[in-house]
Amino acid sequence: MAEKKYNEEELVSLLKQNDKPAFSYLYDNYSASLYGVILRILNNDAELSEDILQVTFVKIWKNFESYDKSKGALFTWMLNIARNTAIDKLRTVKRYSIHSITENVNQVDSRYSYSNNIDKIGVKEIIQKLKPEHKEIIDMAYFGGYTQEEISDQLKLPLGTVKTRARMALIELRKIMN
């Protein structure tokens, strides 16, 4: 028996009624596309991407009432959920594995390295010229991958202070570079 096909309006209506066959249809027809996006964000980690895909669909199911078609297409809404979920996971993985990443980067054969090696182009020396409070923000944001909100939490500083210090550090870096 052929599977019923829904247009977007019918599908949304059924999903808002918590229709399980409609949700199965949604998964069957959109999971491959969402998985591809998640896989790219998570650097081709298939197992982790599968887990995040499942988390994404749970979020879609639990939060479907918040979908507003006037703000965009159903797929766009789902894509944003998948993307944000994958990025959140990437941040937590990055935070816990930053030391192992640094060790692996340092083990790369120098024959395959080129100008992006921050030690060779003097970025560390330039950053050392910054005030300590500016250096700390730059280190965390650009080398640690933290957001300004995460830096605020880690350093127990108001978000406005973090933003100001980041801005001042970038202005100072421009002066040093010129």
N, C-alpha and C positions, 0 to 999 in steps of 0.2 A: 504494500500500500504506500502511495506517495505521501510524503510529508506535506502538511499544509504550509503554504507560504503566506506571510503577513506583510502588509505594507507598514511603514513606520507608525502611522497613526493607530492602526489596529493593534500593533504590537505594544505600543505605549499604553493604550487603554487596558489591554489584558494584564500587562505587568503591574499597573496601578491597582488592579484587582487581585494581585498576588496569584495569578494563574500559573501553575507549575509547568504545564506544557509550553506556554509562551516563554517561560524562562529557559526551558530546555532548548527551544528554538533559538533564543537569543545566544545561548552558549554555543550551540552547534554552528551558528552562522557568523559569530563575531570572535570567538576565542582564538582562532588561528591568526587573525590580524593583530589582536591585542598581544598575543604571545610573541609575535615578531618584534613588536615595539619594546616589550619588556626584555626580551632576549638581547636586543642591541644595547639597551641601557645597562644591563647587568653583564656586559662584556662576554656574551655567549656562554654564560653559566646556565646550562639547560635545566639542571635539577632545581636550582634556586628560582629560575624563571617560571617553572611549572608551579612551584609553591606560591609565588607572587601572583600568578594568574588566578589561582584558586582564591587567594585573599581578595583580589580585585573583584571577582564575581560575588563573593560574600558581601563586600562593601556595596556593590551595585544593587544586590537584592535587598539588603537592609536599608539602603538610603534611596530607594527608587522614588519615594514620595517627593524628594527634593529636586528631581529632574524637572526642568522647566523648558519646554520646547521653544519658547520665545527667545531663549538665550543661546540656542544652538541645536544642532542635530543630535540625535540619540548617540550615534557613534562618537561624535566629538566629546560628548559628556563622559562616555565610558572610557575613551582614550585618555582623557585628563585624569580620571581616577587611576587607570593603569599606570600612566606615566608617573604620577605623584607617589603612588605606592612603591614603584620600582626605585625611584630616586630616594625615598625615605629609607628603603632597605639598603641601598648602596651607601648612604651616609652612615648608617649604623655599622655596616660591614667595614667601611673605610676607617671609622673611628677605632674599631677593635683591632684592625690589622695594619695600621699605619706603620708600625715598627717592622713588620715582616715585609711590607712593600718596600720600605727604605732599604732593608737589607738586600732584597732581590735586585733593586735598581743598582745598588753599589756593586753587585756581582756581574753586571753586564760587561761583556768583553769590550774593551775600549776601542777595538777595531770597528765596532758597529755604532759607536757613539759619535755624535757630532755637536754642533754649536749649541744644542739645547741643554747641555750639561751646565747646571747653574754654577758649579765650582769654577769651570773654565772661563765663563764670561764675566765673572766677578760680581754676580748678584749678591752673594752673601756678604762680600766686603762692602758693597754699597748700602745694604740694609743695616750693617753694623754702625753706619754713620747716623742713623736715626736715633731720636730720643728713645730710651728704654720702653716707655709706654706705647710709642708708635710702632717700634720694632715688634713688640709682643703681638699687637693686633695684626700686623702684616704677616708674621710667621703663622699665626693661627688661621688667618683667612686664606692666604695664598699657598702655603705649604702644608697646612693641616686640613684644608677643605672645610673649615667651619663656616657657618653662616654668621651674620652679625648677631642674630638672636642667640645662637649657640655660644658665641664668644661672650656676650653679655651674661649669660647664665654661668659659664665657666669661671669668668673673672669676677662675678658678682658686682658688675657695673651696670648703671642704667644704659638702656639701648641707645639713647641719645648721645651719651659719652662715647660709646663704641663707634657710632657713626661719625662723630666729630673727629675722633682720633684717627679713624681710617682715612677720612678726607684730608686731614692735615698731613698724615704720613704720605699720601699720594702726591700732595702738593710739594712736600719736601723732597720726595724722590725725583720729581720732575726737575726741580732746581739742581739737585745733585747730578742728574744725568745730562743736563745741558751744560 
